[in-house]
Amino acid sequence: QVQLVESGGGLVQPGGSLRLSCAASGFTFSSATMRWFRQAPGKERELVALVTRSGGTTNYSDSVKGRFTIFRDNAKNAVYLQMNSLKPEDTAVYYCNAFRFYNLGWGQGTQVNVSS
């Protein structure tokens, strides 16, 4: 049974930083591409960042490029999203996702609020 558990969300001021974590279990973590999505109120869920199985390749949406960094630790079955220079428009629920040929599962999400 695939389990993805996000943590690290919270309230932060504009310009601040947060690090999200996602603990994975129930599948071969090192075989899956890991992705972070987010969904703001009234908007569709959007892909924010992904990291390939070995961690050698990452990709980011234009809206977060240069501010967010995705990385993984295959020994710990975990993926992270370091978010710097946060903006109010980054406010959303952030979801962890595992993908290998098809979606393996989603986490429950962690809320990030960027506000002064």
Order of alpha helices (4+ residues) and beta strands (2+ residues): beta-beta-beta-beta-beta-beta-beta-beta-beta-beta-beta
